[in-house]
């Protein structure tokens, strides 16, 4: 059985995780949703079927979780000994690859349902 301190620690960790996820979701949603609205307005002008706003919110949520997970990936002791720009470049490439994988999975999922 879990002790009270273990349950309290888990509760604190969950609250911190939800808070960071909510902040990241708000950040990505604040620019993904307007971008999706502009895209829909342009597509509507040319009579192309529209996507739903929920796709933007879901995309922001998935993107937020990918970025939060990739923050915890250790790049090793070699990177830690290098200058800061090496860490920044490697993390940018890592996050870009993570987002690319998620986008490929999303497109494959959409193609399966069409």
JOCOR-V249591 format. One record per run of one state. SS is the DSSP state (hx for helix, st for strand, lp for the rest). FROM is the first residue (numbers start at 1). TO is the last residue. If there is no record, write none. Layout:
BEGIN
SS/FROM/TO
SS/FROM/TO
END
This chain:
BEGIN
lp/1/3
hx/4/45
lp/46/52
hx/53/71
lp/72/76
hx/77/81
lp/82/83
hx/84/113
lp/114/114
END
